[in-house]
Amino acid sequence: MAGRLLACLVAASLLSASITAAQDAPPEKVDAKIVLAVDASRSMDLTEFAVQRDGYLQALRHPDLIRAITAGRLGRIAIAYFEWSGQAQDGGLVPWRIIDGPAAAASLADEIATLPVRRSRGTSISRALNFATVLIEDDAIEGARRVIDVSGDGANNVGPPVVGARDEAVARGITINGLPIVISSYGAQRNLDLYYEDCVIGGEGAFMMVAQSGEELARTIRRKLILEVSGDMPPARIIPADFEPTDCLSGEKQYRERWGR
């Protein structure tokens, strides 16, 4: 009995020491922490959704992205990936993965490829941003740059207003970049690029890149990720002066008109 008690005490002591060591462990340092927040709402045609997900898989496996990652000061970044619709948790989540070369990047792509396809009604960019902000605030990994990369084919129409979620993330030192998908054959919202410009992106060095066809979506995703990894920005967009200010609640209004709530 005494021997068993002593063994239990030793095990408890070792477990406590292990937990304490984990809590005291310094954060892993990377050049950038990037959350990929990917639209999986029903406004996405199944073909469009498949092209979108495949675009991320191609980008992660592309040698140009690997070169951009390994050229950084530390030569490593962290990526988390999730799919969202009316709720951020509706889609799959792949938590933080350290990417430091082709093998790690390919492994992440393989994980994403096996996620079940879960789509539901509603587009809540705000909930996606809130969820991504919580992921970014995980202090087990420390990045010199912290970025949320959000893609979608529609405006926020359920959940809190998007501007508040954006401003909260920016106040925490997070940059939000956008990838509006305006593939007209799938009925993307008119002037979605201006909506993302005025209502979604924000923070230091924030930018967006527009995908206007399924063929260019994969290339756009890759170019955008390379810029985020390297800390660069694309050339500034020229916006005509005659455009009216964007109504950042336009999605909510259209949703109420259609569904009566």
Buried (B, 14 or more C-beta within 10 A) or exposed (E): EEEEEEEEEEEEEEEEEEEEEEEEEEEBEBBBBBBBBBBBBBBBBEEBBEBBBBBBBBBBBBEEBBEBBBEBEBEBBBBBBBBBBBBBEBBBBBEBBBBBEBEBBBEBBEBBEEBEEEBEBBBBBBBBBBBBBEBBEBEEBBBBBBBBBBBBBBBBBBBBBBBEBBBBBBEEEBBBBBBBBBBEEBEBBEBBBBBBBBBBBBBEEBBBBBBBBBEBBBBBBBBBBBBBBBBEEEEEEEEEEEEEEBEBBBBBEBBEEEEEE
